C-alpha cells in the first residue's frame, strides 16, 4: 500500500495496462473463430477437409496462395456471393496477405452462417516463411 501511495502514476499505468490486456484476451476468447499457426492450419486442412478462403487482393493472390484456395476478396464477402455456398457445412480457414484483415472476414463468415472458422495467424507471410507449399497464377 505504501508503494501505491508513493507512486500513483506507476500504479495507474499498471492498472491501465492490466485492464487493456484483460480486454484483449476476453475479446480474443469470445470472437467466435480460432487463430492457427501454419502447422495447425495444415492439420486442419488435411484432417478436417477445410476450405481455404483467401481474402487477399487479386494481385497478392496471384503472387502466391495456398494450393486449392478459393479466392474471395474481402469486399465480396456477402450473402449474394455464389462461392459462399461451397462453404456450407465445412470448416473454413481464412487467409490474407499478412493476417490483418482475415479476422474481419472470419467474423463476416460467421454472421453469414459458417459454423467453424479459423484464421491463419500471420497470413501468407507466415505460411511462406514456414516454407509450406504455395502455387502461383
Buried (B, 14 or more C-beta within 10 A) or exposed (E): EEEEEEEEEEEEEEEEEEEEEEEEEEEEEEBEBBBBBBEBBBEBBEEEEBBBBBBBBEEBBEBBBBEEBBBBBBEEBEEEBEEBEBBEEEBBBBBBBEBEBBBBBBBBBBEBEBEBBBBBBBBBBBBBEEEBEBEEE
